[in-house]
């Protein structure tokens, strides 16, 4: 779908699935559309689609200092499972690995 100059993308999510594991690579919501549960809807939809594709566990990384993102994902059922030391470069920071199980259908 093309976006015209008078339209803007409100948000997007990028994910990939390999066998029974998936990863959310990126989630973004335009600042004009925050606090409207768009991010929640995007993640819930991608979890559904990943489950249909055969994923049973979904992973993602967040900055260790990003308490807001950690709380957001915790509310969606993600739990910390590990840490990637020095994962982010600018500024340098660890990433927390979060995971969420998708129930079998």
Chimera marker file (.cmm) of the C-alpha trace (Angstrom):
<marker_set name="trace">
<marker id="1" x="0.000" y="0.000" z="0.000" r="1" g="1" b="0" radius="0.5"/>
<marker id="2" x="1.379" y="3.405" z="-0.952" r="1" g="1" b="0" radius="0.5"/>
<marker id="3" x="1.221" y="6.310" z="1.463" r="1" g="1" b="0" radius="0.5"/>
<marker id="4" x="0.338" y="9.680" z="-0.003" r="1" g="1" b="0" radius="0.5"/>
<marker id="5" x="1.965" y="12.918" z="1.234" r="1" g="1" b="0" radius="0.5"/>
<marker id="6" x="-1.156" y="13.699" z="3.284" r="1" g="1" b="0" radius="0.5"/>
<marker id="7" x="-1.085" y="10.319" z="5.024" r="1" g="1" b="0" radius="0.5"/>
<marker id="8" x="1.323" y="8.993" z="7.593" r="1" g="1" b="0" radius="0.5"/>
<marker id="9" x="2.105" y="5.571" z="8.980" r="1" g="1" b="0" radius="0.5"/>
<marker id="10" x="0.711" y="5.401" z="12.506" r="1" g="1" b="0" radius="0.5"/>
<marker id="11" x="2.749" y="2.369" z="13.527" r="1" g="1" b="0" radius="0.5"/>
<marker id="12" x="4.334" y="-0.872" z="12.460" r="1" g="1" b="0" radius="0.5"/>
<marker id="13" x="5.796" y="-4.103" z="13.763" r="1" g="1" b="0" radius="0.5"/>
<marker id="14" x="8.471" y="-6.249" z="12.114" r="1" g="1" b="0" radius="0.5"/>
<marker id="15" x="8.815" y="-9.897" z="13.097" r="1" g="1" b="0" radius="0.5"/>
<marker id="16" x="10.196" y="-13.138" z="11.746" r="1" g="1" b="0" radius="0.5"/>
<marker id="17" x="9.407" y="-16.776" z="12.375" r="1" g="1" b="0" radius="0.5"/>
<marker id="18" x="11.710" y="-19.788" z="11.976" r="1" g="1" b="0" radius="0.5"/>
<marker id="19" x="10.236" y="-23.161" z="12.868" r="1" g="1" b="0" radius="0.5"/>
<marker id="20" x="8.617" y="-22.795" z="16.317" r="1" g="1" b="0" radius="0.5"/>
<marker id="21" x="10.498" y="-19.652" z="17.385" r="1" g="1" b="0" radius="0.5"/>
<marker id="22" x="9.859" y="-16.060" z="16.386" r="1" g="1" b="0" radius="0.5"/>
<marker id="23" x="11.392" y="-12.686" z="17.057" r="1" g="1" b="0" radius="0.5"/>
<marker id="24" x="9.932" y="-9.195" z="17.141" r="1" g="1" b="0" radius="0.5"/>
<marker id="25" x="12.628" y="-7.119" z="15.490" r="1" g="1" b="0" radius="0.5"/>
<marker id="26" x="11.059" y="-3.670" z="15.665" r="1" g="1" b="0" radius="0.5"/>
<marker id="27" x="7.923" y="-1.946" z="16.931" r="1" g="1" b="0" radius="0.5"/>
<marker id="28" x="7.256" y="1.732" z="16.354" r="1" g="1" b="0" radius="0.5"/>
<marker id="29" x="4.302" y="4.037" z="16.892" r="1" g="1" b="0" radius="0.5"/>
<marker id="30" x="4.275" y="7.600" z="15.542" r="1" g="1" b="0" radius="0.5"/>
<marker id="31" x="4.368" y="10.166" z="18.394" r="1" g="1" b="0" radius="0.5"/>
<marker id="32" x="0.967" y="11.533" z="17.284" r="1" g="1" b="0" radius="0.5"/>
<marker id="33" x="-0.557" y="8.100" z="17.928" r="1" g="1" b="0" radius="0.5"/>
<marker id="34" x="0.951" y="7.091" z="21.282" r="1" g="1" b="0" radius="0.5"/>
<marker id="35" x="-1.167" y="6.221" z="24.315" r="1" g="1" b="0" radius="0.5"/>
<marker id="36" x="-3.990" y="4.941" z="22.091" r="1" g="1" b="0" radius="0.5"/>
<marker id="37" x="-3.167" y="1.233" z="22.527" r="1" g="1" b="0" radius="0.5"/>
<marker id="38" x="-1.918" y="0.978" z="18.941" r="1" g="1" b="0" radius="0.5"/>
<marker id="39" x="1.326" y="-0.672" z="20.065" r="1" g="1" b="0" radius="0.5"/>
<marker id="40" x="-0.666" y="-3.183" z="22.101" r="1" g="1" b="0" radius="0.5"/>
<marker id="41" x="-2.900" y="-3.968" z="19.125" r="1" g="1" b="0" radius="0.5"/>
<marker id="42" x="0.101" y="-4.387" z="16.829" r="1" g="1" b="0" radius="0.5"/>
<marker id="43" x="1.866" y="-6.805" z="19.195" r="1" g="1" b="0" radius="0.5"/>
<marker id="44" x="-1.307" y="-8.795" z="19.866" r="1" g="1" b="0" radius="0.5"/>
<marker id="45" x="-1.942" y="-9.129" z="16.129" r="1" g="1" b="0" radius="0.5"/>
<marker id="46" x="1.623" y="-10.164" z="15.347" r="1" g="1" b="0" radius="0.5"/>
<marker id="47" x="1.529" y="-12.753" z="18.169" r="1" g="1" b="0" radius="0.5"/>
<marker id="48" x="-1.631" y="-14.199" z="16.615" r="1" g="1" b="0" radius="0.5"/>
<marker id="49" x="-0.052" y="-14.296" z="13.150" r="1" g="1" b="0" radius="0.5"/>
<marker id="50" x="3.184" y="-15.804" z="14.462" r="1" g="1" b="0" radius="0.5"/>
<marker id="51" x="1.167" y="-18.476" z="16.256" r="1" g="1" b="0" radius="0.5"/>
<marker id="52" x="-0.619" y="-19.280" z="12.997" r="1" g="1" b="0" radius="0.5"/>
<marker id="53" x="2.802" y="-19.576" z="11.339" r="1" g="1" b="0" radius="0.5"/>
<marker id="54" x="3.807" y="-22.195" z="13.919" r="1" g="1" b="0" radius="0.5"/>
<marker id="55" x="5.691" y="-20.122" z="16.499" r="1" g="1" b="0" radius="0.5"/>
<marker id="56" x="5.411" y="-21.273" z="20.096" r="1" g="1" b="0" radius="0.5"/>
<marker id="57" x="7.853" y="-18.786" z="21.636" r="1" g="1" b="0" radius="0.5"/>
<marker id="58" x="8.470" y="-15.163" z="20.658" r="1" g="1" b="0" radius="0.5"/>
<marker id="59" x="11.626" y="-13.281" z="21.674" r="1" g="1" b="0" radius="0.5"/>
<marker id="60" x="12.668" y="-9.643" z="21.584" r="1" g="1" b="0" radius="0.5"/>
<marker id="61" x="15.339" y="-7.360" z="23.030" r="1" g="1" b="0" radius="0.5"/>
<marker id="62" x="14.898" y="-4.088" z="24.917" r="1" g="1" b="0" radius="0.5"/>
<marker id="63" x="17.440" y="-1.701" z="26.392" r="1" g="1" b="0" radius="0.5"/>
<marker id="64" x="18.178" y="-2.534" z="30.014" r="1" g="1" b="0" radius="0.5"/>
<marker id="65" x="17.369" y="1.080" z="30.954" r="1" g="1" b="0" radius="0.5"/>
<marker id="66" x="14.014" y="1.183" z="29.120" r="1" g="1" b="0" radius="0.5"/>
<marker id="67" x="11.660" y="0.530" z="32.015" r="1" g="1" b="0" radius="0.5"/>
<marker id="68" x="8.666" y="1.750" z="29.993" r="1" g="1" b="0" radius="0.5"/>
<marker id="69" x="9.224" y="-0.836" z="27.243" r="1" g="1" b="0" radius="0.5"/>
<marker id="70" x="9.834" y="-3.552" z="29.813" r="1" g="1" b="0" radius="0.5"/>
<marker id="71" x="6.538" y="-2.735" z="31.559" r="1" g="1" b="0" radius="0.5"/>
<marker id="72" x="4.720" y="-2.569" z="28.209" r="1" g="1" b="0" radius="0.5"/>
<marker id="73" x="5.925" y="-6.019" z="27.158" r="1" g="1" b="0" radius="0.5"/>
<marker id="74" x="5.350" y="-7.491" z="30.644" r="1" g="1" b="0" radius="0.5"/>
<marker id="75" x="1.716" y="-6.426" z="30.294" r="1" g="1" b="0" radius="0.5"/>
<marker id="76" x="1.574" y="-8.506" z="27.106" r="1" g="1" b="0" radius="0.5"/>
<marker id="77" x="2.984" y="-11.615" z="28.796" r="1" g="1" b="0" radius="0.5"/>
<marker id="78" x="6.698" y="-11.238" z="28.033" r="1" g="1" b="0" radius="0.5"/>
<marker id="79" x="9.169" y="-12.280" z="30.726" r="1" g="1" b="0" radius="0.5"/>
<marker id="80" x="12.928" y="-11.671" z="31.022" r="1" g="1" b="0" radius="0.5"/>
<marker id="81" x="14.972" y="-14.699" z="29.960" r="1" g="1" b="0" radius="0.5"/>
<marker id="82" x="18.480" y="-13.327" z="29.542" r="1" g="1" b="0" radius="0.5"/>
<marker id="83" x="20.813" y="-10.433" z="28.847" r="1" g="1" b="0" radius="0.5"/>
<marker id="84" x="23.014" y="-9.533" z="25.885" r="1" g="1" b="0" radius="0.5"/>
<marker id="85" x="26.009" y="-7.623" z="27.206" r="1" g="1" b="0" radius="0.5"/>
<marker id="86" x="26.973" y="-4.594" z="25.106" r="1" g="1" b="0" radius="0.5"/>
<marker id="87" x="24.193" y="-5.271" z="22.564" r="1" g="1" b="0" radius="0.5"/>
<marker id="88" x="23.472" y="-1.612" z="21.841" r="1" g="1" b="0" radius="0.5"/>
<marker id="89" x="26.210" y="0.697" z="20.562" r="1" g="1" b="0" radius="0.5"/>
<marker id="90" x="24.876" y="4.261" z="20.703" r="1" g="1" b="0" radius="0.5"/>
<marker id="91" x="24.948" y="4.691" z="23.640" r="1" g="1" b="0" radius="0.5"/>
<marker id="92" x="26.539" y="1.419" z="24.773" r="1" g="1" b="0" radius="0.5"/>
<marker id="93" x="24.126" y="-0.655" z="26.806" r="1" g="1" b="0" radius="0.5"/>
<marker id="94" x="23.017" y="-4.189" z="27.541" r="1" g="1" b="0" radius="0.5"/>
<marker id="95" x="19.818" y="-5.624" z="26.112" r="1" g="1" b="0" radius="0.5"/>
<marker id="96" x="17.357" y="-7.664" z="28.105" r="1" g="1" b="0" radius="0.5"/>
<marker id="97" x="15.960" y="-10.652" z="26.245" r="1" g="1" b="0" radius="0.5"/>
<marker id="98" x="12.221" y="-11.072" z="26.775" r="1" g="1" b="0" radius="0.5"/>
<marker id="99" x="10.152" y="-14.080" z="25.735" r="1" g="1" b="0" radius="0.5"/>
<marker id="100" x="6.470" y="-14.907" z="25.476" r="1" g="1" b="0" radius="0.5"/>
<marker id="101" x="4.958" y="-18.346" z="24.948" r="1" g="1" b="0" radius="0.5"/>
<marker id="102" x="2.148" y="-18.705" z="22.426" r="1" g="1" b="0" radius="0.5"/>
<marker id="103" x="-0.325" y="-21.425" z="23.430" r="1" g="1" b="0" radius="0.5"/>
<marker id="104" x="-0.747" y="-24.354" z="21.033" r="1" g="1" b="0" radius="0.5"/>
<marker id="105" x="-3.940" y="-24.392" z="19.022" r="1" g="1" b="0" radius="0.5"/>
<link id1="1" id2="2" r="1" g="1" b="0" radius="0.2"/>
<link id1="2" id2="3" r="1" g="1" b="0" radius="0.2"/>
<link id1="3" id2="4" r="1" g="1" b="0" radius="0.2"/>
<link id1="4" id2="5" r="1" g="1" b="0" radius="0.2"/>
<link id1="5" id2="6" r="1" g="1" b="0" radius="0.2"/>
<link id1="6" id2="7" r="1" g="1" b="0" radius="0.2"/>
<link id1="7" id2="8" r="1" g="1" b="0" radius="0.2"/>
<link id1="8" id2="9" r="1" g="1" b="0" radius="0.2"/>
<link id1="9" id2="10" r="1" g="1" b="0" radius="0.2"/>
<link id1="10" id2="11" r="1" g="1" b="0" radius="0.2"/>
<link id1="11" id2="12" r="1" g="1" b="0" radius="0.2"/>
<link id1="12" id2="13" r="1" g="1" b="0" radius="0.2"/>
<link id1="13" id2="14" r="1" g="1" b="0" radius="0.2"/>
<link id1="14" id2="15" r="1" g="1" b="0" radius="0.2"/>
<link id1="15" id2="16" r="1" g="1" b="0" radius="0.2"/>
<link id1="16" id2="17" r="1" g="1" b="0" radius="0.2"/>
<link id1="17" id2="18" r="1" g="1" b="0" radius="0.2"/>
<link id1="18" id2="19" r="1" g="1" b="0" radius="0.2"/>
<link id1="19" id2="20" r="1" g="1" b="0" radius="0.2"/>
<link id1="20" id2="21" r="1" g="1" b="0" radius="0.2"/>
<link id1="21" id2="22" r="1" g="1" b="0" radius="0.2"/>
<link id1="22" id2="23" r="1" g="1" b="0" radius="0.2"/>
<link id1="23" id2="24" r="1" g="1" b="0" radius="0.2"/>
<link id1="24" id2="25" r="1" g="1" b="0" radius="0.2"/>
<link id1="25" id2="26" r="1" g="1" b="0" radius="0.2"/>
<link id1="26" id2="27" r="1" g="1" b="0" radius="0.2"/>
<link id1="27" id2="28" r="1" g="1" b="0" radius="0.2"/>
<link id1="28" id2="29" r="1" g="1" b="0" radius="0.2"/>
<link id1="29" id2="30" r="1" g="1" b="0" radius="0.2"/>
<link id1="30" id2="31" r="1" g="1" b="0" radius="0.2"/>
<link id1="31" id2="32" r="1" g="1" b="0" radius="0.2"/>
<link id1="32" id2="33" r="1" g="1" b="0" radius="0.2"/>
<link id1="33" id2="34" r="1" g="1" b="0" radius="0.2"/>
<link id1="34" id2="35" r="1" g="1" b="0" radius="0.2"/>
<link id1="35" id2="36" r="1" g="1" b="0" radius="0.2"/>
<link id1="36" id2="37" r="1" g="1" b="0" radius="0.2"/>
<link id1="37" id2="38" r="1" g="1" b="0" radius="0.2"/>
<link id1="38" id2="39" r="1" g="1" b="0" radius="0.2"/>
<link id1="39" id2="40" r="1" g="1" b="0" radius="0.2"/>
<link id1="40" id2="41" r="1" g="1" b="0" radius="0.2"/>
<link id1="41" id2="42" r="1" g="1" b="0" radius="0.2"/>
<link id1="42" id2="43" r="1" g="1" b="0" radius="0.2"/>
<link id1="43" id2="44" r="1" g="1" b="0" radius="0.2"/>
<link id1="44" id2="45" r="1" g="1" b="0" radius="0.2"/>
<link id1="45" id2="46" r="1" g="1" b="0" radius="0.2"/>
<link id1="46" id2="47" r="1" g="1" b="0" radius="0.2"/>
<link id1="47" id2="48" r="1" g="1" b="0" radius="0.2"/>
<link id1="48" id2="49" r="1" g="1" b="0" radius="0.2"/>
<link id1="49" id2="50" r="1" g="1" b="0" radius="0.2"/>
<link id1="50" id2="51" r="1" g="1" b="0" radius="0.2"/>
<link id1="51" id2="52" r="1" g="1" b="0" radius="0.2"/>
<link id1="52" id2="53" r="1" g="1" b="0" radius="0.2"/>
<link id1="53" id2="54" r="1" g="1" b="0" radius="0.2"/>
<link id1="54" id2="55" r="1" g="1" b="0" radius="0.2"/>
<link id1="55" id2="56" r="1" g="1" b="0" radius="0.2"/>
<link id1="56" id2="57" r="1" g="1" b="0" radius="0.2"/>
<link id1="57" id2="58" r="1" g="1" b="0" radius="0.2"/>
<link id1="58" id2="59" r="1" g="1" b="0" radius="0.2"/>
<link id1="59" id2="60" r="1" g="1" b="0" radius="0.2"/>
<link id1="60" id2="61" r="1" g="1" b="0" radius="0.2"/>
<link id1="61" id2="62" r="1" g="1" b="0" radius="0.2"/>
<link id1="62" id2="63" r="1" g="1" b="0" radius="0.2"/>
<link id1="63" id2="64" r="1" g="1" b="0" radius="0.2"/>
<link id1="64" id2="65" r="1" g="1" b="0" radius="0.2"/>
<link id1="65" id2="66" r="1" g="1" b="0" radius="0.2"/>
<link id1="66" id2="67" r="1" g="1" b="0" radius="0.2"/>
<link id1="67" id2="68" r="1" g="1" b="0" radius="0.2"/>
<link id1="68" id2="69" r="1" g="1" b="0" radius="0.2"/>
<link id1="69" id2="70" r="1" g="1" b="0" radius="0.2"/>
<link id1="70" id2="71" r="1" g="1" b="0" radius="0.2"/>
<link id1="71" id2="72" r="1" g="1" b="0" radius="0.2"/>
<link id1="72" id2="73" r="1" g="1" b="0" radius="0.2"/>
<link id1="73" id2="74" r="1" g="1" b="0" radius="0.2"/>
<link id1="74" id2="75" r="1" g="1" b="0" radius="0.2"/>
<link id1="75" id2="76" r="1" g="1" b="0" radius="0.2"/>
<link id1="76" id2="77" r="1" g="1" b="0" radius="0.2"/>
<link id1="77" id2="78" r="1" g="1" b="0" radius="0.2"/>
<link id1="78" id2="79" r="1" g="1" b="0" radius="0.2"/>
<link id1="79" id2="80" r="1" g="1" b="0" radius="0.2"/>
<link id1="80" id2="81" r="1" g="1" b="0" radius="0.2"/>
<link id1="81" id2="82" r="1" g="1" b="0" radius="0.2"/>
<link id1="82" id2="83" r="1" g="1" b="0" radius="0.2"/>
<link id1="83" id2="84" r="1" g="1" b="0" radius="0.2"/>
<link id1="84" id2="85" r="1" g="1" b="0" radius="0.2"/>
<link id1="85" id2="86" r="1" g="1" b="0" radius="0.2"/>
<link id1="86" id2="87" r="1" g="1" b="0" radius="0.2"/>
<link id1="87" id2="88" r="1" g="1" b="0" radius="0.2"/>
<link id1="88" id2="89" r="1" g="1" b="0" radius="0.2"/>
<link id1="89" id2="90" r="1" g="1" b="0" radius="0.2"/>
<link id1="90" id2="91" r="1" g="1" b="0" radius="0.2"/>
<link id1="91" id2="92" r="1" g="1" b="0" radius="0.2"/>
<link id1="92" id2="93" r="1" g="1" b="0" radius="0.2"/>
<link id1="93" id2="94" r="1" g="1" b="0" radius="0.2"/>
<link id1="94" id2="95" r="1" g="1" b="0" radius="0.2"/>
<link id1="95" id2="96" r="1" g="1" b="0" radius="0.2"/>
<link id1="96" id2="97" r="1" g="1" b="0" radius="0.2"/>
<link id1="97" id2="98" r="1" g="1" b="0" radius="0.2"/>
<link id1="98" id2="99" r="1" g="1" b="0" radius="0.2"/>
<link id1="99" id2="100" r="1" g="1" b="0" radius="0.2"/>
<link id1="100" id2="101" r="1" g="1" b="0" radius="0.2"/>
<link id1="101" id2="102" r="1" g="1" b="0" radius="0.2"/>
<link id1="102" id2="103" r="1" g="1" b="0" radius="0.2"/>
<link id1="103" id2="104" r="1" g="1" b="0" radius="0.2"/>
<link id1="104" id2="105" r="1" g="1" b="0" radius="0.2"/>
</marker_set>
